Amino acid sequence: MLRFFVRALGLLLLAAGFAALIIDGTRSIAAGGLTMARFGDLCAYFLPRVYPLLQPAIERNVHPLLWDPVMMGFFLAPSWIVLTAFGLLLLWMAKRRSVTIGHSSRP
């Protein structure tokens, strides 16, 4: 049952990544140059109360160096790449194990 929800969330994130890619492509064509929406802008739009509190919480509770090189690079990445990567990761985690035929499972 949990595998179903992880797969469904992975497919939704994969679809959202594809939609973000189409939106970025349309904006780039309209602007006449390459424009991409950052993942941080997407988080700030959908989570307006939580997103400004992430930096102080991570710097205070985890480590200050985690925010600047790691999380800033993560939030500055294009949104379609991050959404697609998370979707593929969830789909990979929820896949069924392959059955090995011809090998004994007895000790």
N, C-alpha and C positions, 0 to 999 in steps of 0.2 A: 504494500500500500504506500509506503514511504517512497519507494522507487518510482511509483507512478507520479507522485507530486513533484519529485525532483526532476523527472523527465519533462513534465508539463511546464515547470518553471524554466527549465533549460530551453525548451522550444519557444516559450514566450520571449525569453531574452534574446534568442537567436532571431526571432521575427522582429523584435524591437531594434536590434542591431542592423538588420537589413533595411528597415524603414528609416533609420537614422542615416544610413549610407545613401539612400535615395533622396532624402531631404537635403543632405550635404551636397550631393551631385546637382540637384536642381538649383540650390542657392549659388553654387559655383558657376553654373551656366548663366544664371541671371546676372551675376556680378561680373562676369567676364574674367574671373580669376579663381584661384583655389581658396575656398573658405570652408572651414570645418568647425563644427560646434564642439567645444571641449566638454569632457565628462563633468567637470566641476560646475560648469554653467547649467548642465542638465540637473545635477544634484541640487543646486541653489534654486532652480525653478520648481522642482517637485518637493523639496524638503526645505522650505524657507526658514523654519525655526531651528531645525537640527543642524543644518550645514554650517552656520557661523560658529556653533559651539564645538565642532569637531577639533579644530586646531588647539584650543586651550585644553580640551579633555585629553587629547593624545599627548601633548607636551607635558601635561601635569601627571597623568597616570601611567603612561607607558615609557616614553623617552623622547626628549626634544629632537634628537637626530632622526627619529622615525618620520617626523612630519616633513622636514625640508627636502631631503633627497628622495624619499620613497613616496610619500603621500602626495607631495606636490607634483611629482612626475606622473603619478597615477591620475590626478585630477586635471592635469594639463593635456592628457592624451585625448585623441578624438573619441567622441562618444560611441561611434559605431564599432571601433576596435574593442573597447572595453566591454560593451554589451555582448558582442559576438564571442569574445574570449570567455566571458563568464558562462554564456549559454553553452558553448562547446565543452567547457569544463564540467558543468553539471550533467550534460548528456554523457560524457565519458565516465563520470562517477556512477551513473545509474545504469550503465549497460550490464547485460547479463554476462556471467562468466561462461567462457566456452567450455564445452564438455570435451575432455580428452578421451578419445576412443582408442582402445587398444592398450591402455595402461591399467594395471591393477591398482585399486585403491586400498588394498589390504597391506598391513605392515609386514 
